Amino acid sequence: MSLKPGAWVEPIKMTQSIRDAGFTPVPEEVSLTVTGTLESRAGHFVLVLDRMEKLREIVCVSGRDTGLQPNVGKTVEIEGRWRFDDGALLVDKITLPGQAPSPARLRSRDGGAP
């Protein structure tokens, strides 16, 4: 599902809503594509989301050699899987957007709604 720019839905609430509707969400397959400014704070990478109605920051954890460190201070687009145990984003891919930042999207790994 795609969200309008500036909107945010907590992944835990989204999966609960899916469950309440009678479906079975697969938490391990909840992915996000988000844009913002990547920062480094006390040994952690934090993405400060852009175009948000309220300030929203996401802790990012490198899932493989995704090149987080060289992109600190830059506006980036990050794709990754949501970790429900600690509320962090396990980064699969990081790119520098060549156009206007895209809105946050919440989707399953197959591209559909979770």
Secondary structure in CASP SS format (residue, H / E / C, confidence):
PFRMAT SS
TARGET T0000
AUTHOR 0000-0000-0000
METHOD secondary structure of the structure
MODEL  1
M C 1.00
S E 1.00
L C 1.00
K C 1.00
P C 1.00
G C 1.00
A C 1.00
W C 1.00
V C 1.00
E C 1.00
P H 1.00
I H 1.00
K H 1.00
M H 1.00
T H 1.00
Q H 1.00
S H 1.00
I H 1.00
R H 1.00
D H 1.00
A C 1.00
G C 1.00
F C 1.00
T C 1.00
P C 1.00
V C 1.00
P H 1.00
E H 1.00
E H 1.00
V E 1.00
S E 1.00
L E 1.00
T E 1.00
V E 1.00
T E 1.00
G E 1.00
T E 1.00
L E 1.00
E E 1.00
S E 1.00
R E 1.00
A C 1.00
G C 1.00
H E 1.00
F E 1.00
V E 1.00
L E 1.00
V E 1.00
L E 1.00
D C 1.00
R C 1.00
M C 1.00
E C 1.00
K C 1.00
L C 1.00
R C 1.00
E E 1.00
I E 1.00
V E 1.00
C E 1.00
V E 1.00
S E 1.00
G C 1.00
R C 1.00
D C 1.00
T C 1.00
G C 1.00
L C 1.00
Q H 1.00
P H 1.00
N H 1.00
V C 1.00
G C 1.00
K C 1.00
T E 1.00
V E 1.00
E E 1.00
I E 1.00
E E 1.00
G E 1.00
R E 1.00
W E 1.00
R E 1.00
F C 1.00
D C 1.00
D C 1.00
G C 1.00
A E 1.00
L E 1.00
L E 1.00
V E 1.00
D E 1.00
K E 1.00
I E 1.00
T E 1.00
L C 1.00
P C 1.00
G C 1.00
Q C 1.00
A C 1.00
P C 1.00
S C 1.00
P C 1.00
A C 1.00
R E 1.00
L E 1.00
R E 1.00
S E 1.00
R C 1.00
D C 1.00
G C 1.00
G C 1.00
A C 1.00
P C 1.00
END
